[in-house]
């Protein structure tokens, strides 16, 4: 009998094993026949560096569904959810038989469905594979739950619930619900809010907090009661949570960086989560600064702000327009990527590259004087000409004519190619020409910021990193020494801040402005500490904004952004960049532009402390080629002979340094007619004469020709305006028909005369011998004249209306 029972027992065990194996095989076959589809499209979410959503894009069905994982939700929510929905989640295989039995008993006793017995895994299965509320549907749901447990980990199942659980309307997922109904991230939930979100998926329409706050409160309190019953939260916490009212509004989908997010989405098609480098708090603050600032401008104007950490090349703020939703301001146009004229914003790179090539140094003498007989004759933004200026002054004051002179020496095509190679996006209709340094080609704010990073990164221009996955890429633009010198030139107090020793803890600021032709675009770029900031203000449609330019319109916005940057301690920059070994400071002399020469005592008329690269001190830039000066060649021993200091050879220097013989009376004379002493003097370029003190002009520096040497070339006659006195006051009589004429008379000069009024040629063609001009409207004017040899004169006068 016992043996029979043993055999039957073994048979039952074998039969049970075979049945289990059969069930397993059937389940495996069903799993293969009906594979589990766990992927459902989610909204594309662009997040800041700290994980905060910046903007979300709904899926094709218009459902807002943000991807979320266990580590992105508050522990309070996880406690509330598991306690209320599935306390044994981490222990059952997808179906809890005890919960199913309890639910069946309760439903039979009550005579209606009061409990479903579904686990969280079964709820996820129903979400991913909807089924009817029948016995067949429940079996289908249980099968899918087993599949989930077989293929996924517990945390992966939770992630699916967190992402796809319904929360009312077109809102799915706890993160979407938290931002929509509570206006906060899931990591910031209070106890009461965690309980509310735990219960909402049970009846999302019935408990919708913005429409039915009382129902939502009652349902929330049920969750809190269960948490109290199981001792998950202390009683005092439960009591305080119940006192918290259910106040919910439907918050808009996050729009902290709409244009940056739109760009990132287009660059990453199909991605559900796009981590950016943007700093959420600073992005929002920069947008507020821009919105408030542009609100003071005409309602069809906009602006843009781009802020980059030049050490990491991460974009921390990307504000492409002042108001994304404004049709009048065309807020949908991303002005960070829009091609516009940069005005003078490219000038620092021309000077830096020219310094690198040994063409100039920081205080080389350049002339802001009329250009006549040239293919390109620009004027300055300011009224009139400044005469002889240093490279530093020319760059800081954004003088146009000196920049064109330097570009002539460096080369337009070469300048264009160097900027493009460094990563700038450039567009121009034809071949590069001299106008490109004054805004004669298109670029965008992003390209400008890329170029300005080179001044902070030892000459290496860095591609901007908008996504966290973007690699660090940089391209050579100029040497570290040239970048350092250029940045030093640009470093000075912002307009209106002279004497104030605090702009974000006193960090030095290197800055430059730009204004495109016709006041269409106002730019300002600044480097401070770890950051490069670029701003643009103007009309997105490209129409002019008269009276608004970089120094007036863009600088105040730049200053506000700079004041808001993280202080040292949050960044690694101290503001004190180390000077490269290739750079020194040295005293140089004008007009030669070189170090003082013992062989030429008295030739150092003006001294400057200049930044010198690689111990090379280039002489004053090719004066005879750039300024229309014609040098006279004379026989040996007679008139001017060229002189160049040892180690230098420049066709321009020979016209500035004159060597000649003088007799005992101090007059010019060759050795064959009384010359007893050879002497050399430094002359200023002829075009500078009108702006020089009388003692430095050629007729004072070069002695007269001796009567005993009639074959010497005579000194070119001085050109002088005699019809209008310097600092004179001219009246404009009322009631006179037509404008009064004033004469244009001079003494001296050779060949044609070229007249300029406030930097503009009087006849508009720049080649005439005028004898009169109309008296201009009341105001202050600068009248200049030059002849074909470069001799010139300049007077200023003021016109007023006559009042008896």
Buried (B, 14 or more C-beta within 10 A) or exposed (E): EEEEEEEEEEEEEEEEEEEEEEEEEEBEEEBEEEEBEBEBEBBBBBBBBEEBBBBBBBBEEEBBBBBBBEEBBBEBBBBBBBBBBBBEBEEBEBBBEEBBEEBEEBBEEEEEEEBBBBBBBBBBBBBBBEBEEEEEEBEBBBBBBBBBBEEBEBEBBBBBBBBBBBBBBBBBBBBBBBBBBBBEBBBEBBBBBBBBBBBBBBBBEEBBBBBBBEBBBEBBBBBBBBBBEEEBBEEEBBEBBBEBEBEBEBBEBBBBBBBBBBBBBEEBEEBBBBBBBBBBBBBBBBBEBBBEBBEEBEEBBBBBBBBBBBBBBBBBBBBBBBBBEBEEBBBBBBBBBBBBBBBBBBBBBBBBBBBBBEBBBBBBBBBBBBBBEBEBBBBBBBBBBBBBBBBBBBBBBBBBBBBBBBBBBBBBEEBBEBBBEBBBBBEBEEEBBBBBBBBBBBBBBBBBBBBBBBBBBBBBBBBBBBBEEBEEEBBEBBBBBBBBBBBBBBBBBBEEBEEEEEBBBEBBBBBBBBBBEEBBBBBBBBBBBBBBBBBBBBBBEBEBBEEBBBBBBBBBBBBBBBEBBBEBEEBEBEBEBEBBEBBBEBEBBBBBBBBBBEEBEEBBBBEBEBBBBBEEBBBBBBBBBBBBBBBEEBEEBBBBBBBBBEEEEBEBBBBBBBBBBBBEEEBBBBBEBBBEEEBBBBBBBBBBBBBBEEEBBBBEBBBEBBEBBEEBBEBBBBBBBEBBEEEEEBBBEEEEEEEEEBEBEBEBBBEEBBBBBBBBBBEEEBEBEBEEBEBBEEEEBBBBBBBBBBBBBBBBBEBEEEEE
